[in-house]
Amino acid sequence: MRLVFLAVPFRDLDVNFVPDDTYYTLAIARSLAAGDGPRADAHHLTNGFQPLLAFLLVPLFWLGPGSIAPVYAAAAVGAVADSAVAGLLR
């Protein structure tokens, strides 16, 4: 079901389907990509995030400012993880 999110226009995906935790992880990934360490803001280091997801998203922030690729990638990783869990629960 979550794979359908990848076909949704960015504005609809952003407004309707991206939870707050995703924005937090995206902010940390953006900070890591910039070489600033794991920060959700400009001042404080954090260790309260999902490191695997953040590290997977870092290269997408190197595509340039304003790229929507990290948001779609986060949705894709969630869809793949959900599919894997569903398959294991069968």
N, C-alpha and C positions, 0 to 999 in steps of 0.2 A: 504494500500500500504506500509506503513512504517513497518508493521509487517514482511515484506520480509527482511528488513535489519537485522533482528535477525538471519537469516539463512546464511548471507553473512560471509565469512571468515574475521577474525579480521582486517587483513591488508587492505582488500578492504573497509571494513566499515570505518576504520580510514581515509584512503586516500580520499575516494569519498563521504562519507555521513555525516561525523561529522563536524558541523559548529564550528567556533571559539568560540562562546559563550559557547558551551558545554565544551570545554577545560577549560575555565575560571571557570565555575561552578564546574567542576571536581577538579580543583586545590584547590578551597575553601573547598569542601567536604573533600579532603585529609587532608587539614590543620586542619579542625574541628575534624576529626577522630584521628589526632595525638595530639589533645589537645592544639593546638596553636591558637585557635580562628579563626574567619573568615578572612583569609589572602589569597591573590592570589600570594604573594611573601613572602619572609622571613622577611620583615621589616614592611609593612604597613597593618593596619587593613582596612577592606572595609565593606561597607554596600550595595554596588551596585550589588546584585546578587539575584537569585530566591531562597529564603530560603527553600521553601517546597522541591524543587528538590534536593538542596544540602543536606538537612537533611535526605531525603530518601536514598541518596547515601552513607552517612557516614558509616553505618555498613558494606558496601561492601569493604571499604578500610581496615577494620579490618581483612580481609581475608589474607592480606599480601602484601608486595611490589610486583609489577609486575602483579598483578591480572588484568585481562581484564574484569572482571565482572561489575565494575562500568560503563564502556563504553556501554556494552550491556544493562545494567539496564537503563541508560539514554535514550537509543534508545527505550526501551520498554515503559518507562513512556511517552515519546513523542508519541508513537503509540497509547497508551491507551487514552491519552488526545485528540489526533486528532479524534479518533473514537467517544469519548464522545461528542465532539463539532459537528461532522458530524451528530450524532444521534439527538442532540438538534436542529439542523438547519433544519431537515426534516420536 
